[in-house]
Amino acid sequence: MTGAVLEEGGERFVLHFGAPMKAKEVRVEDTWHTLGMRGTGSHDVVIDGLFVPEAGVALKRKAGEWHPLFQIIATTAFPLVYAAYLGVSDRAREIALELAKKRAMTPDLRSLVGRMETELRGAEIAHGAMLAAVDRNAPSADSVNEVMMAKTLVADHAIRAVELAMELAGGAGFYRAAGLERCFRDIQGARYHPMQKGAQAQYAGALALGEPVATVF
């Protein structure tokens, strides 16, 4: 499933449609050479010259503003996406604790464990808020706001938890064999999904002020 911009009658619309991956007009470009989350294989898909009949268009919407479909997607999809990042941070914790147990415990190390645990719990609580918004089953501008605020909190806490896991593990965590450096790379992806921090803050601020948010994304 993908989309394309259509210029029509002086206005811009987005068409959503399915494109068969086996069509000769569709190809995958090997571009996913990234810091982390390499296993997703999120390469670019290039569509060149594909004919899409009108009956094949699932949705036509005005470009540049929120549509109810995207309120549904934003509300329901991001708790799934950020469950993966929560899992990454949880795995980092497990590895770091195993490595820390091989070191002489000191007050500083114990404090690092406590700070890591606190950050991870913060991520878990924020993710629970995302799931609660989904459970209400009322996608809207308000549900988008709830999910996106919680998404920012999940990302902040999860990233910090993994940073602390690296510090707790010490030099052993720097080696690939431990598996912690992969968690550190993978968790960075939590920064980049929409809405990123700037747009998310504008969206939350506009709603709080009673301003329109149709074009904030």
N, C-alpha and C positions, 0 to 999 in steps of 0.2 A: 504494500500500500504506500502511495506517495502522493505528491501534489504538484501542481504547476500553476503559474500566474497567467491569467487570461485578461487581456485588455479588451473591453467591450463597452461601446457607448460612452466613451470618455471615463469609464470607471475601471478599477482593477478588482478582479475576483480571483479566488483560489479554487481550483478544481481538485477534488480528491478522487483517486481512481486506483485500481489495481493494475500492476504491470507484470506480465509473466516473466520470470527470471530466465526462462529458456529461450525467449524471443531473441532473434539476431540483433534487434535494436537495443537490447539491454545487456550491459556488461558490468562486471565488478572490477574496479581498479584496486590494485594492491597498495593501499595508502595508509593502512592502520599500523603505523610504526610509532608507538606511543611510549610515554613514561610508564604507564601502568594500565591495568585492565586489558592487557593484550589478548587474553583468552576470549574476549567477546568477538574478535574478528570483525569489527565494525568498519569495514572498508567502504569506500565511496561506490555508489551505484550510478552509472552513467546511462542516461536514456537519450538516444539520438535517432530521431525519425520515426518513433513509434506512433502509429495511428490509434487513437482512442475514440471509439464511437460514443455518441451522446448517451446511449443506454449504459455505457460502462462507467459513467461518472456517478459516483456514490453521493457526492455532496458538492454544491456550489455555494461559496460564502464570500462575503465582502472581505477584501484583503485589509490587513492592518488593524483589525479589532477582534476582540474575543467573540467566539460563537459558542452557543450552549454545548456543542459537541466537545469543544476544548475545555469547557468547565468540567465535563464528565471525565475526560482523559486526565486533566491535571489533578482532579480529586482522587481518582482511583489508581492511576498508574504509578505515581511517585512514591506511595508507601511501598510498592513492590520493588522499585528501583533502589530505594534507600534501605530496604531490608538487606540487600546485598552488601552495602557499605557497613551496616551494623554487624553483619557476619564477619566482614574483614577485620573490624576493630576487635570483635570478640576473639577471633583466632589470634590476633596480635597479642592480646592479653594472655591467652593460654601459653603461647610460646615464651613470652617474657617471664611469666611466673616460673616456668620450668627452668629457664636459664638462671633466674635470680636465686632459685633454691640451691644452685651449685656454688653460689658465692657466699662469703661470710656476711650474714645479715647485720646491717648497721641502722641506726636511726634514720639516716638519709635514705637508704634503700627502702625501709619500711614506709617512710613518708611518700616516696615515689609510688609504691604499690597503692597506698590509699588515695593519692591524687588520680592515678590511672583508673581505679575502681569508681571513683566519683564521676570522672568524665564519661566513662562508659555508661554508668547509670543515667547520667543526663541524656545521653544519646538514646537510651532505651525508653526513657520517659517521653522524650520528644517524639519518638517513633510511635509510641502508644497514642499520642495525640493525633497523629496522622491517621491511624487506624480508626480512632473514634469518629473523626470527620467522615470517613468512608461509611462507617456503620450507620450514621444518621441518614444516609441515602437521600441527600437533598443537594445535589450539585448546583452551585451558584457562585456568584462572585465572592460571597462570604466563605464558602467551603474552600475555594481556591486560596483565599487568604489564610485560612487556618492551616491548610496543608503546607503552603509555601513558607509560612513562619516556622512551622515545625521542621520542615526540610532544612532550613538554614541552621536551626539548632542541632539537628542530628549531625549535619556536616561538621559544624564547629566542634562539637563534643567528640565525635568519632575521630576526627583528625588529631585533636589534642590527645586523645587516649592513645593513639598509635605513636605519636611523638614521645609520650611518656613511656610507652612500652619499649621503644628503642633506647631511651635513656636508662631504663631499668635493666635491660638486658646487658648493657655494657658493650664492650668490643665484640663479644660473641655474636651479637645481633647484627653486626655489620657484614657478616659472612652470608653468602647466599644459602649455604647449606642449612642454616637455621630456619629459613623461610620467613623471617621477620622483615627482611628488606623488601620482599615482594609485597607484603601487607602495607608497608610504608609507601611503596609506589602506587599500589592499587587504590589506597584511600584518597589519594590526591584527586582522583576523578570526581569525588563528591563536590568539588568546588565548581564544576563546569556545567551542570545541568540547569536548564531554565526552571524558574526564574533565578538568575544569579543575584547576588546580594544587593546590588544597586537597584535593579528593577523591583526586587521583592520588597525592599524598604519603601520605595515610592508607592507601590501598590498598597501596602499596609497603611502608609501615611495618608494616602488619598482616601481610603475607605474610612479611616478614623475621622477625617475632616469632612466627610460627607460629599467628597468630590467624585466625579466619574472615573472609572478605571478601565473603560472599554478599550483604550489604546495603550494601556500600560502592560508590557510583557517583556 
